[in-house]
């Protein structure tokens, strides 16, 4: 998808809402999307085959913790994923 196509898609998508959407920096968007994919995979779901195309825009997930991730929150997520 070229940048013009992405802009057209964005306008069409947000036309269903009262506002045009809010801009977000890349890091929180990466955290949200890749976190959702990891959560879904933990439940046995794989992303849609076109997700690989979205990664071209989002980039690969990083292994560093985000500033808002606390130690107990991360540990809790690991325990849930491990089934403990």
N, C-alpha and C positions, 0 to 999 in steps of 0.2 A: 504494500500500500504506500503510495507516494504521499508526501506531506500535504498536497492539495486534497487528496482523497481523505486523509485523516481529518483535515479541517471540515470538509463536507460532512463526514460521518459524525463528527462532534456536534455540529450545528443541528443535524437531523435528530440525533439522540436527545439532546437537551431541549429540543423544541417541544417535547412533551411536558416540560416543567415550567414553572413560573419564572425561574431565574436561569441564566446561562451556565451555571455551575461555578465553582470556585477553583482558582488555580492552586496547585499543590506542588511543593518541591519534590524532586525525584525520590529522595530517600524515604519519606513516609509512604509514598505510593508503592515503592519497591517492597517495603516492609509489609504493607497491607496485602498486596497481591501475592507475593511469594509466601507469606505466612498463611494465607487462605489455601493456597495450593498444598503447602506442607500439611496443614490440618486435614484437608480432604484426602490426601494420600494416606494419612494415618488411619483414616476410616475405610480405606480400600478404593477410593475414587481417584481416577486419573483425570488430568485436565483435558479439555477439548483438544483435538488434534491441531487446531489453529493457535493454541496458546504459544507454541514455539515462535510464531510470528510476533506476538506481543512482547516476547522477551527481547526481540531486536530493539524495541523502544524502551523497555524497562531496564534491561541489563540483567546480568546474573545476580542471584542473591549474594549478599556479603555474609561473612561469618562473624562479623563484629556485632556486638549488642548495640541496640539503639539506645539513645540517652534516656528514654522513658522506661526501658526495661529494668526492673529491679531484680536483684539476686533471687529473692523469694519467688517472684513471678516466673522467672526463667526456670528455677528448680521445680516449681509446681508443674509447669508445662512438661518438663522432662519426666517427672514422676507419672503424670497422666499418660504420656506416650509410652512409657515403659510398663504401664499396667499396675503401678504400685500406689 
